[in-house]
């Protein structure tokens, strides 16, 4: 489990440093988390999925259980050189299969309003708009976050 936490930490920190406009501000800031806190983040109620090209770790995504029936899909990141190959669809399929295996009845996903690529991805999988909230992003800007739901 410690190796998984280490991989998760390295990719998550890479993601927020490389693409700060795509990730929300959190408290505490993820860069300030201890190794024990990172270890807790790869355990239930979260499932983390790594993406590998051969033996190279190139991306990750997760699903967080909100309750016994609902999960939130988030924290997706694929290194730039591996984008555009349908891997986002693989993330959706993997998390949706996990949700069905865990008998969830509903999934939620969100994105920054201007992130049209994420919007297109979630809509291809049948997610429907739910609501919006104001949000502060790691790049220092504010813009609404849009939420979508899918009943399984």
Secondary structure, DSSP 8 states (H G I E B T S, - for coil): -HHHHHHHHHHHHHHHHH-GGGSB--SS-GGG--HHHHHHTTSTTEEEEEEEETTEEEEEEEEEESSSSEEEEEEEEE-GGGTTSSHHHHHHHHHHHHHHHTT--EEEEEEETT-HHHHHHHHHTT-EEEEEE--BBTTS-B--EEEEEEE-
